[in-house]
Structures are given as C-alpha cells and as structure tokens.
Amino acid sequence: MKSKLFISIPILATIFIASCERRPLVDPDNSLRVEVAVDVSDVKNISCDIYNPAIQVDTIDPETMRVLFYDSDGESIVADTYISNSYVNEDGNKVLYGDVNINPGDYKMVIYNFDTEATLIRNAQEFNTIEAYTDNVSEVITKKYVSKVESDSLDVDHIMYEPDHLVVSSRPDLEIPYHEGVYTVKTDAYTVVDTYYLQIKVTGIKNAASASAILSGLSSSNFIATDSRVEDPEAIVYFTLQKSVDPHNNYDVICAVFNTFGKINGLESNLEVTFNVNTIGGRVINKSYPIGYLFQTPDAINHHWLLLEEVLDIPPDPTPDSPSGNGGWSPEVDEWEEENYDIVL
C-alpha cells in the first residue's frame, strides 16, 4: 500500500504544476486600431464656395462609422464593426477611431458613416458591389410631376430623394503586418456626394406659397469602394426650394442647395429642371428649363453654382371676377395632401 501511495504523489504534483501555467486569452500582437479623419474642408456650397449665405445648409459631422474588412479577393466579409470614439486632429478634422479584432494579413477595407437618413447602403457582401443609393419619392410627390415625366418618356420610378453626404474611405490593398502591441491604420474619408446651388429669377414671388423641383440627367447611385457613379439607370432628383434674394444682384429668386451622386458625364440633353410652384390660392405652376449648358459654365465647374438667367413669373391668383387663364401657364388646382413616407434605418 505504501508503494502505491508513493507512486501517485509525483503524478499529482505533475498535474498541479501544469495547471498553473497561464496563457493570454487575446494575443496582443493582433490588436488593431482604425483611425479615420473626415475631411470635408472642400465641399462646395457646404464648407466653401457659398453663393447665398442666407440659405441654411446641413453640416457634415458623422457620429458613427461602419468598418468593413474583406478578404484579399473582396468576395467575403472578414470583419464588420462600428467606431464612434472621436477627437479633432491638428488639421481641424474630426477623427473617429476604434479597435478591430482581425488577424494580420492582406485585406480590402471600406469605411463609411452610418448615420445618414436618405442615403442607404445595399449589396455590402462584396467589396466591388457595396452601393450607396436613395429611395424613390413618395406617391404624393410623384403626382406633382407625373405628366411631365410621361411627356418626356422618362421613368417615373426614377424620381428619387436627394442623398445625404456619405463620407467614405476605401483601401483596396491594405496589408496588416505581424506586429507587437497595437497596430494603427490611419486613413482619410471624403464625401462621394456633390452639392449644388441652383436659383432662378422670379417675379411675383409674394404669390408663391411653396416650391420644389426635379432635375434629370443625374447618377442614381455610387459604388463606394471604387467611387464609381452609376449612369444607368439615370436618376431624377427631387428637392425643395426656398424664397430668397440674390445677394449679388438684389433680385427675387427661388433657390436651393441640393445634393446628388453627380452629373452623368457627356449627358446634356437630359439635364432639365422642372419647377413646381404652389401659389397662395392653391394653383400649381409647372415650368421646365434645359440646363445642360449651365453645367459647362465656369460658375458650375469651379463652384457648383447653377444660375438661371430666365425669369419665372408667378402671377396673382385670379379673383372671382377675373379670367382664370394666365398666359399659357395652364394652372390647375391641386388639393393639399399630407406627405408620408418610410425611412429605412
């Protein structure tokens, strides 16, 4: 019995010694931090090239960004996370940062802000297919322009909301080396959306209650990993207008600062704006202007200003004793309707 007890003691001791060995649960050599600086210093009509300071514009200030790592072929997602910590760097740009659990290797990476309302993302499963787009407008809005769209053989289903600014950083050849401690990937993000200022001179502006417009000949979406703008199908972008005064010439205008995924290159014939003005008395005035030539002007090229020289006349509403016609505008009565639409989050 004593010999059996003597033999079992070193076995137990060996087991005890092995159980005391400690290993780290997370290998510190695989720690990765991503820092993305949001550079919006050169966004025309937002941070520079302001034509009409009286028109309020949205700021581009992302709070959360989605970080996607794909394999080296870009065919599958390896890591998907969100970062929201931030600081301001020496250039005055907001930097969002966070940690990612990913091994060293070769990847493709896309980062974009995840806090937009109108701009949506689809087909994110592959690097080359991740796409920013906007939804079609509501039926209430479509009804304002359906006769115009049908007469021009344009697809009513392609009237879309204007996009929010989407800031994107894309790294198609990112190498994460083997390392000690925390390895940091620093990158810059820029918007994939263009902002324009558009105005038209107006007489009788006091007779206008509200106004909106559609502009055809625009890109419908953007493959954000490669910053490739989609030209087929063509988009017709809807936006609202404001009353104002031209700050440089002191005449009445209706105007807007609006966003788009961009003008289709080489397309001028379809670049047409249609104004829809609701008068105080409930009449509707529609008027269209081709503006392909405006995109070729120095104002548009250098500053994204679309300044129409035409004059849109908004005559007074007829009194009961006056004739209803007014010079070929073909006004029609449109009932006020409540506008409702879903926003996909």
URZI-V492117 format. One record per backbone hydrogen bond with DSSP energy under -1.0 kcal/mol. CO is the residue of the C=O (numbers start at 1). NH is the residue of the N-H. If there is no record, write none. Layout:
[[CO:NH] [CO:NH]]
//
This chain:
[[1:5] [2:6] [3:7] [4:8] [5:9] [8:12] [9:13] [10:14] [11:15] [12:16] [13:17] [14:18] [15:19] [18:21] [27:30] [28:31] [31:183] [32:100] [33:185] [34:98] [35:187] [36:96] [37:189] [43:46] [43:47] [43:48] [48:45] [52:55] [64:114] [65:83] [66:112] [67:81] [68:110] [69:78] [69:79] [70:108] [71:74] [74:127] [76:71] [79:69] [81:67] [83:65] [85:97] [87:95] [89:92] [93:89] [94:38] [95:87] [96:36] [97:85] [98:34] [100:102] [105:176] [107:174] [108:70] [109:171] [110:68] [111:169] [112:66] [120:133] [122:131] [131:122] [132:222] [133:120] [135:161] [138:142] [139:143] [141:144] [142:145] [142:146] [145:149] [146:150] [147:151] [148:152] [149:154] [150:153] [155:158] [156:159] [158:236] [159:137] [160:238] [166:192] [167:113] [168:190] [169:111] [171:109] [174:107] [176:105] [183:33] [185:35] [187:37] [189:39] [190:168] [194:260] [196:258] [197:306] [198:256] [199:308] [200:254] [201:312] [203:314] [204:207] [205:208] [207:280] [210:278] [211:241] [212:276] [213:239] [214:274] [215:237] [217:264] [218:235] [221:230] [222:132] [222:224] [223:228] [228:223] [230:220] [235:218] [236:160] [237:215] [239:213] [242:255] [244:253] [246:250] [251:246] [252:202] [253:244] [254:200] [255:242] [256:198] [258:196] [260:194] [262:219] [264:267] [268:271] [270:272] [271:291] [272:216] [273:289] [274:214] [275:287] [276:212] [277:285] [278:209] [278:210] [279:282] [282:334] [283:279] [285:277] [287:275] [289:273] [291:295] [293:296] [294:297] [297:301] [298:302] [299:303] [299:305] [300:304] [304:197] [306:199] [310:201] [312:203] [319:322] [332:284]]
//
